[in-house]
Amino acid sequence: MNKITEELKKIGVFYVATADAEGNPHVRPFGAVAEFEGKTYIITNNQKKCYAEMIAHPKIEISGTTPNDEWIRLNAEVKRDDRREARKAMLDAYPDLRSMYNEDDGIVEVLYLENVSCTEYSFTAEPKKISD
């Protein structure tokens, strides 16, 4: 598993910051992250505003706190992956989501992170870069 996916899984619930058409920031909790073909993927619903914001403005920031009271700041661009195999892999990794979605419903969307820059911070240590 790549280090970015591993770090986000360790965090559990992480927060994704997007921007709307006027440049206003919006932050939402996410919890599903998986690795597919060596890339880190997140999942959402194409009916949600966050999806529209990510498609229109693909630069996002993610933040979350580890169980050890460390936190990350991750900057990336999201890229939509329209392949059924990618949607299936994500839903297979999170079978509870199948109560809301399936890979052929026309609603579920998976996006992978590209051009990732991630730093882990702590109150007791210097910032540490995390990379794949």
Backbone torsions as a table, in degrees:
resi	resn	phi	psi	omega
1	MET	NA	136.5	-179.9
2	ASN	-70.9	158.5	-172.6
3	LYS	-66.0	-32.0	-179.9
4	ILE	-67.8	-48.6	177.8
5	THR	-60.2	-44.9	180.0
6	GLU	-58.2	-44.4	-179.2
7	GLU	-64.5	-44.4	179.9
8	LEU	-66.7	-36.6	176.4
9	LYS	-64.8	-39.3	178.8
10	LYS	-62.2	-37.7	-179.5
11	ILE	-69.5	-40.4	-178.4
12	GLY	89.8	-95.2	176.9
13	VAL	-92.2	124.3	177.9
14	PHE	-126.2	163.3	-173.6
15	TYR	-115.2	127.7	-178.2
16	VAL	-104.8	123.8	177.7
17	ALA	-100.3	129.8	177.1
18	THR	-125.8	176.4	176.0
19	ALA	-130.2	140.8	176.6
20	ASP	-86.2	-175.5	-175.7
21	ALA	-60.5	-28.5	179.4
22	GLU	-89.2	-0.1	-179.4
23	GLY	87.6	7.3	179.3
24	ASN	-76.0	134.3	-178.9
25	PRO	-79.0	149.9	175.1
26	HIS	-140.7	136.2	-178.4
27	VAL	-123.1	134.6	-178.8
28	ARG	-138.0	147.9	176.8
29	PRO	-78.9	139.9	173.0
30	PHE	-128.3	156.0	178.1
31	GLY	-140.6	-10.6	-178.1
32	ALA	-101.4	121.3	177.4
33	VAL	-143.6	137.4	-179.6
34	ALA	-146.4	160.1	175.1
35	GLU	-103.2	133.3	176.6
36	PHE	-140.0	125.6	-178.5
37	GLU	52.3	37.6	176.1
38	GLY	81.3	1.3	-179.0
39	LYS	-111.3	152.8	177.1
40	THR	-87.6	126.5	-177.4
41	TYR	-118.3	146.7	168.3
42	ILE	-122.3	167.0	-175.7
43	ILE	-131.0	145.9	175.4
44	THR	-154.8	-173.1	-176.2
45	ASN	-114.6	131.6	-175.9
46	ASN	-74.3	1.3	174.7
47	GLN	-92.1	-7.9	-175.9
48	LYS	-89.2	149.5	178.1
49	LYS	-61.8	-34.7	-178.5
50	CYS	-62.9	-34.6	177.7
51	TYR	-65.3	-47.9	179.5
52	ALA	-59.5	-40.2	179.2
53	GLU	-65.6	-41.7	-179.6
54	MET	-68.1	-34.4	178.3
55	ILE	-71.1	-42.0	-179.4
56	ALA	-73.0	-36.6	-177.5
57	HIS	-134.2	86.0	-170.2
58	PRO	-71.3	-7.1	176.8
59	LYS	-79.7	124.5	-179.4
60	ILE	-127.8	166.6	170.2
61	GLU	-130.1	139.9	178.7
62	ILE	-120.7	139.3	175.2
63	SER	-138.3	149.3	177.6
64	GLY	-168.9	161.8	-177.5
65	THR	-111.3	134.4	178.0
66	THR	-81.0	165.7	176.2
67	PRO	-61.3	-18.4	179.7
68	ASN	-94.0	18.3	-178.9
69	ASP	61.0	29.7	168.0
70	GLU	-99.8	164.6	178.8
71	TRP	-143.3	158.7	178.5
72	ILE	-118.6	156.4	168.0
73	ARG	-129.8	118.9	-175.3
74	LEU	-123.6	126.0	174.7
75	ASN	-110.1	138.3	-178.7
76	ALA	-160.1	170.3	167.8
77	GLU	-111.0	139.9	176.4
78	VAL	-98.6	142.1	177.3
79	LYS	-125.9	129.2	178.9
80	ARG	-71.7	136.6	174.7
81	ASP	-117.4	109.5	-174.2
82	ASP	-87.8	5.3	-177.6
83	ARG	-77.3	137.3	177.6
84	ARG	-58.0	-38.9	-178.8
85	GLU	-59.7	-38.1	179.4
86	ALA	-69.2	-43.6	177.8
87	ARG	-62.4	-43.4	-179.7
88	LYS	-62.8	-43.6	179.3
89	ALA	-59.5	-42.7	-179.7
90	MET	-66.9	-45.0	179.2
91	LEU	-68.2	-33.1	175.4
92	ASP	-65.8	-34.6	178.5
93	ALA	-71.8	-24.7	-179.2
94	TYR	-131.5	72.0	-175.1
95	PRO	-59.2	-24.4	177.3
96	ASP	-61.9	-27.0	179.5
97	LEU	-70.1	-16.2	179.3
98	ARG	-67.1	-14.7	174.9
99	SER	-72.4	-17.2	179.2
100	MET	-112.3	-31.2	-171.1
101	TYR	-133.7	161.4	163.7
102	ASN	-144.0	161.7	-171.8
103	GLU	-65.0	-13.6	-178.0
104	ASP	-114.0	15.1	-173.9
105	ASP	-81.3	-10.4	-178.9
106	GLY	77.1	4.3	-178.3
107	ILE	-113.5	-44.6	-175.8
108	VAL	-69.7	138.0	179.7
109	GLU	-131.8	141.8	173.6
110	VAL	-120.0	142.1	-178.9
111	LEU	-132.2	140.3	177.0
112	TYR	-108.0	156.5	-178.5
113	LEU	-91.3	135.0	-179.7
114	GLU	-133.0	155.1	-179.6
115	ASN	52.4	51.4	-174.5
116	VAL	-82.3	135.1	170.4
117	SER	-127.9	120.1	-174.8
118	CYS	-133.7	133.7	178.0
119	THR	-129.5	136.2	175.3
120	GLU	-100.8	135.4	-178.1
121	TYR	-118.9	157.9	-180.0
122	SER	-152.9	155.9	174.2
123	PHE	-76.6	-14.7	-172.6
124	THR	-117.5	-0.8	-177.4
125	ALA	-142.6	163.8	176.4
126	GLU	-68.8	151.4	175.8
127	PRO	-56.2	146.6	-177.1
128	LYS	-128.5	126.7	176.2
129	LYS	-73.2	139.1	175.9
130	ILE	-119.2	129.4	178.0
131	SER	-140.9	161.8	179.5
132	ASP	-69.2	NA	NA
